[in-house]
Amino acid sequence: MEKIMKDFFLFLSKNRSLTKLAKKYGLRFGAGRFVAGETIDQAVKVIKELNSKGLVVTIDYLGEFVDNEAEANEMANQSIEAIRAIGREKLKSQLSLKMTSMGLDISDELVMGNMRRILEAAKENNVFVTIDMEDYSRCGKTIEVFKQLRSEYDNIGTVIQAYLYRTEKDIMDLNDYSPNLRLVKGAYKESPEVAFPEKKDVDENLKKIIKMHLQNGNYTAVASHDDEIINYTKQLVKELNIPNSQFEFQMLYGIMPERQKELVQEGYTMRVYVPYGTDWYGYFMRRLAERPANVAFVLKGMFKK
Ligand code: FDA
């Protein structure tokens, strides 16, 4: 049953008509639990609150699968606005974004132009930028974009998904770039031809790549709410004598906030991924797919005014 629900929400996450409808009608159905608001001002308020509790942040102006140049340019402008807000308000925040919102599906020239504009603004404001990883069909291209930009800028990292078979090789190949990587399980619906279908294999692969990346001496963001992965990392860094300055934990806004605070109290860097904006639909559906129990929140939200 859980698998059917998961597939259903991942199927819904790609529905373009529902995405458009959701944008028009604003944050609904409990999406506010996972999304910090629709405007940068609302997001800034949330970030200040998190920062005051010792949590650091990566902010994301929501958007994906953009299919026209004007919208991709506007998405880049919004990310630049977010970077300037970080600088102006002295927020402890990085920036995350998706390549399909910058024009990855349109042209290389567009995506690289938008990314260079963003990275220049980020450099001026001392902001680190992470390229989120989307579905498998964009993975290879996203890594190529990352490699090119990494050879031009220091303030850029990307995400590697443990559910893909190709991942171990990507970790090895990327080592030449000394990359700052966020390691995750993976949130999209992928075929067994390209991704481990069983959760236990994904979990084992995540542990494996966390170890590889740390042992390679690279900065590692362990982005997971899974206690087993968190405890594994704590134990591993002790065994390998890895300092706290070489890794951090990351979690999503609205998920396990108490655990987030505990990790800060234990002395770890804990970064919260804070999404905002009107294009919340696909992000929200992926959060529901990860944990069908979240559907209870949706049902409650539907009956709220
Ligand atoms: P797992 O799914 O095993 O969950 C462990 C426990 O965490 C669950 O039992 C539950 O208690 C809790 N939990 C997990 N998800 C929850 C939810 N939605 N609601 C409530 N509780 C939940 N993916 C991707 O493909 N590309 C990317 O760029 C990113 N970026 C990213 C950034 C950050 C900061 C995080 C934390 C995650 C991502 N992800 C991602 C998502 C990631 O791939 C994965 O889908 C989720 O983190 C869920 O997997 P867990 O590792 O938390 O484990």
Residues whose N, C-alpha, C, O or C-beta is under 5 A from the ligand:
A	BS01	FDA	D132 M133 V159 V184 K185 G186 A187 Y188 A223 S224 H225 D226 Q250 M251 L252 I255 Y273 R287 L288 E290 R291 N294
